[in-house]
Amino acid sequence: MTVYLAADHRGFKLKNALRDWLRGERREVIDLGSLELNKNDDYPDLGITLAEKVAGDSGSLGVAVCGSGVGMAVAAGKVKGVRAMVAHQPELAAAGRRDDDVNVISMGADFINEEKAKEIVKAVLETNFSGEERHKRRVEKIRQYENGNC
C-alpha cells in the first residue's frame, strides 16, 4: 500500500517524523510536501493534491497533517473518490477504515504528539474495510452521489 503524505507549515514537523518512521517500517511513502517549512503555504493546495493522488491510486492511503486536522480533511473530502476523516485516536481511525472505507486520514499537529500519530497511522494500516453489506451499501451511496446518480 502506498502512503501519500502532505502537510502545511503547522503539520510540517509531524509529517516529516511520520515519513521517516514509515520508511523505517519499509512502507512505500510519497511525500507530497510541503518539502520545506513555508509559513505562507495553504492547506487546501496540499490537501487537494494528496486527495487527487489517493483517488487515482486504488488501495493507497493519504495521511494529511495541519494544525487541527480539519482543514486538510475538508479539502481532501472535496475530491471524488476520497473518504477523508479527522483522526485523533487510533480506535476512531480504525473504525473509519473498517466501517467507512476511509482512504485519507487527517491529523492535527496542535492536538496530538508524534507517538499518538504513529498509533493512528498504524491502526489504519492494519485495518481493512469490513465489507459488511450495510457498510458496502453506505459507501456505495456516497459513490452514487459523487457520480450524480441519486
Secondary structure, 3 states (H helix, E strand, C coil): CEEEEEECCCCHHHHHHHHHHHHHCCCEEEECCCCCCCCCCCHHHHHHHHHHHHHCCCCCEEEEEECCCHHHHHHHCCCCCCCEEECCCHHHHHHHHHHHCCCEEEEECCCCCHHHHHHHHHHHHCCCCCCCHHHHHHHHHHHHHHCCCC
